[in-house]
Amino acid sequence: MLARRLATLALLASPACHPRAHASQSEAAPAPSATSLSSSAVPVPAPISSSAPSAASSTSAPAPIPTVTTDWCLPGLTALAEDVCYVLPPLPADRPRRLLVYLHGIVPPIPDSPQQNKVEMVVLHACTRAGVAALVPRGRRGFGPAGARDWWAWPTSASAAPSLVARWVEAKRALEAIAGAPFERTYLAGSSSGAYALTALADRGDVPSPAFPVDGFAAISGGAVGAGATDRFARGSPRPFYVGYGTHDETTTAGVRALVGALEAAHWPVRAAPHPLGHGTNEVYLDEAFAFFDSEDVDGGW
């Protein structure tokens, strides 16, 4: 059953099976602010139910794939829960088992929007090519920028961090149960709103944590750090940090430069990657991020 589903996912991942994957290179939405927002008024989805093993457990028989009805997961991705999709391509035997948790940019609360289509297809195609599993959790409503306040987005406040990370931990364990083994590397990436959220988490030291170890970060079309970020990064555990951005996207330039500067000053492995693109995600960013993580994994011993 699992082998048949993996073969189906690999077929669906090809551009020929997904004509919508050729959407424009920039997301048709404004970049979110890096301002921290309270999450107290936003309901948090119920925990994912799973009898998944812990990350330290050995390989076991794959768990059944859950049957979930949701409009969050487009064809080619599988629903793990109403608010979480996953991609599980064949994982290369000669590399560590790798998992990407990808935080989307702002997405309107309607089925199959261009923004949702773009981010999910980028993750599907890039992860299938690289042999990396992926989780695409949905953000929360009420945190979008002006004009899109009620769209799905990501909070950046410290108060929201514990529930966000706990959700990703549950999803990771559930996917490990389906895969039949734990993941040896976990990467956290995000674009636009997702990039601001992950850089806020990394800046404060909310991730990596014992419950959610992160072996590499990728901030795409966004990112910001606060005063004193260099000192905070210097006290943390350095991880490879990929920063991809479009040279035609002036809205994120200042934040990206500040992020790269703070990481370099704190002696974290950093790759800043400008591309002649606008705002939003693109497969080239994830392709480069995976290659960067792999090189650091070998050369830096991460």
Secondary structure, 3 states (H helix, E strand, C coil): CHHHHHHHHHHHCCHHHCHHHHCCCCCCCCCCCCCCCCCCCCCCCCCCCCCCCCCCCCCCCCCCCCCCCCCCCCCCCEEEECCEEEECCCCCCCCCCEEEEEECCCECCCCCCHHHHHHHHHHHHHHHHHCCEEEEECCEECCCCCCCCCCEECCCCCCCHHHHHHHHHHHHHHHHHHHCCCCCEEEEEEECHHHHHHHHHHHHCCCCCCCCCCCEEEEECCCCCCCCHHHHHHHCCCCCEEEEEECCCHHHHHHHHHHHHHHHHCCCCEEEEEECCCCCCCHHHHHHHHHHHHHHHHHCCC
